[in-house]
Amino acid sequence: MIPCLNSKDINSIEIYKNGDFTKPFCVIPAKFATKALQNAKKGIPPVFVDGRFDGLDLCPLNPSLEPEKSPFYLFAWQNAQTMTTEEDCGTVYVYDLHGQTLNK
């Protein structure tokens, strides 16, 4: 995660593939939808703002499959400081790192 966790700056997750650390395969910026539930009820599209990832974890590969055929999931979560008091949860993103592209 970039930058360090103590920073109040926006952060992101950089994904590298095949041991090539010259440039990331992709960069996942920390963004989240504000008042998504309230706006959805009113038919208003979500507004995304910059945030911070609180953490990430990798799900182990399925040992019954060859490593190339097993899903390889990255979980990233955030409960950003700018959430309103009415919102009681953050956002969890799941990415399959074996995919050709990474979509939330």
C-alpha positions in Angstrom: 0.0 0.0 0.0 1.2 3.5 -0.8 1.9 5.7 1.3 2.4 4.4 4.8 -0.6 3.6 7.0 0.0 6.6 9.4 -0.3 9.1 6.6 -3.6 10.9 6.0 -2.9 11.1 2.3 -4.8 9.1 -0.4 -3.3 5.7 -0.9 -3.5 2.9 -3.4 -2.5 -0.7 -4.0 0.0 -1.5 -6.7 -0.2 -5.0 -8.3 2.9 -6.5 -9.9 3.0 -9.7 -12.0 5.6 -12.3 -12.8 8.3 -10.7 -10.6 8.5 -7.6 -12.8 8.8 -4.7 -10.5 9.7 -2.1 -13.1 6.1 -0.9 -13.3 2.9 -2.1 -11.8 0.4 -4.3 -13.7 -2.3 -2.0 -12.3 -2.8 0.5 -9.5 -6.0 0.3 -7.5 -6.8 3.8 -6.1 -8.7 4.1 -2.8 -12.1 5.5 -3.7 -15.5 4.9 -2.2 -19.1 6.0 -2.8 -20.5 8.5 -0.4 -24.1 8.0 0.8 -24.5 5.2 -1.7 -27.5 3.6 0.0 -29.4 6.9 0.6 -28.7 8.1 -3.0 -29.7 4.7 -4.5 -33.1 5.0 -2.8 -33.5 8.4 -4.5 -32.3 7.2 -7.9 -29.1 9.3 -7.6 -25.9 7.8 -9.0 -23.1 7.4 -6.4 -20.5 10.0 -6.0 -17.0 8.6 -5.6 -14.4 10.4 -3.4 -10.8 9.7 -2.6 -10.3 7.6 0.5 -7.8 5.3 2.2 -7.5 1.6 2.3 -7.3 0.3 5.8 -5.9 -3.0 4.9 -5.6 -5.9 2.4 -5.2 -9.6 2.5 -4.6 -12.4 0.0 -6.8 -15.5 0.0 -4.7 -18.7 -0.3 -4.7 -20.6 -3.5 -6.9 -23.7 -3.7 -4.6 -26.6 -2.9 -6.7 -29.1 -4.9 -6.0 -27.2 -8.2 -2.8 -26.3 -10.1 -1.7 -22.8 -9.0 -2.4 -21.3 -12.5 -6.0 -22.6 -12.4 -6.9 -21.6 -8.9 -8.5 -18.3 -8.2 -6.1 -15.9 -6.5 -8.1 -13.3 -4.6 -7.0 -10.0 -3.1 -9.4 -8.5 -0.5 -9.0 -4.8 0.2 -11.2 -2.8 2.7 -11.8 0.7 3.7 -13.9 2.6 6.2 -12.8 6.1 5.2 -12.7 9.0 7.6 -15.2 11.0 5.5 -18.0 8.5 5.9 -21.1 10.0 7.6 -22.4 8.9 10.9 -25.4 7.3 9.3 -23.2 4.9 7.4 -22.2 1.9 9.6 -19.9 0.0 7.3 -17.0 0.5 4.9 -16.4 -1.1 1.6 -14.7 -4.4 0.7 -13.3 -5.0 -2.7 -12.4 -8.4 -4.1 -10.1 -8.8 -7.1 -9.0 -12.1 -8.9 -5.3 -11.5 -9.5 -5.2 -14.3 -12.1 -7.6 -12.3 -14.3 -6.4 -10.4 -17.3 -7.9 -7.2 -16.0 -8.9 -6.2 -12.5 -12.4 -4.9 -12.1 -14.1 -4.3 -8.7 
